[in-house]
Amino acid sequence: MKVKELKVRLQKEKFNPHCYNVDGGKPLDGYGLVFRSGLWVYFTFERGIESNQKMFLAESEACDYFYNAINEDPTVKS
């Protein structure tokens, strides 16, 4: 899956848009996915601190990891 497909899936499955950002920015608190220095970077963001980084070469691998991580968190569904 690509980022565009991930966005559609997250909206369709009613994930709270305030709990994630896959557009290169940082969420208020929650999950993020950005493309930096040739790598896809997954991270969590809480109280202004980015942590739990995982880096991927492939966009599809990063999107799958992001989706699985956010899907395991019951607090992010609207």
RALIN-V436545 format. One record per residue. N is the residue number from 1. RES is the residue in one small letter. PSI is psi in degrees with one decimal (none if undefined). BURIAL is I if it has 16 or more other C-alpha atoms within 10 Angstrom, else O. Layout:
# RALIN-V436545
n & res & psi & burial
N & RES & PSI & BURIAL
N & RES & PSI & BURIAL
This chain:
# RALIN-V436545
n & res & psi & burial
1 & m & 145.9 & O
2 & k & 169.4 & O
3 & v & -41.8 & I
4 & k & -42.6 & O
5 & e & -37.9 & O
6 & l & -44.7 & I
7 & k & -46.4 & I
8 & v & -44.0 & O
9 & r & -42.7 & O
10 & l & -40.4 & I
11 & q & -45.6 & O
12 & k & -38.3 & O
13 & e & 8.5 & O
14 & k & 44.9 & O
15 & f & 141.0 & I
16 & n & 117.3 & O
17 & p & -13.7 & I
18 & h & -6.7 & O
19 & c & 3.0 & I
20 & y & 161.4 & I
21 & n & 123.2 & I
22 & v & 17.1 & I
23 & d & 14.1 & O
24 & g & -6.4 & O
25 & g & -170.0 & O
26 & k & 136.3 & I
27 & p & 164.1 & I
28 & l & -52.9 & I
29 & d & 132.9 & I
30 & g & -136.4 & I
31 & y & 143.2 & I
32 & g & 154.4 & I
33 & l & 122.2 & I
34 & v & 158.7 & I
35 & f & 113.8 & I
36 & r & 130.7 & O
37 & s & 42.0 & O
38 & g & 6.5 & O
39 & l & 149.8 & O
40 & w & 126.7 & I
41 & v & 119.7 & I
42 & y & 142.7 & I
43 & f & 163.2 & I
44 & t & 152.9 & I
45 & f & 122.6 & I
46 & e & 128.2 & O
47 & r & 41.0 & O
48 & g & 8.3 & O
49 & i & 127.4 & O
50 & e & 129.9 & I
51 & s & -178.8 & O
52 & n & 39.4 & O
53 & q & 139.8 & O
54 & k & 136.0 & O
55 & m & 142.9 & I
56 & f & 144.9 & I
57 & l & -36.1 & O
58 & a & 133.0 & O
59 & e & -42.6 & I
60 & s & -39.4 & I
61 & e & -41.6 & O
62 & a & -43.0 & I
63 & c & -41.0 & I
64 & d & -43.8 & O
65 & y & -45.6 & I
66 & f & -49.9 & I
67 & y & -45.8 & I
68 & n & -39.5 & O
69 & a & -48.0 & O
70 & i & -32.1 & I
71 & n & -23.8 & O
72 & e & -8.9 & O
73 & d & 105.5 & O
74 & p & -10.2 & O
75 & t & -4.6 & O
76 & v & 2.5 & I
77 & k & 138.1 & O
78 & s & none & O
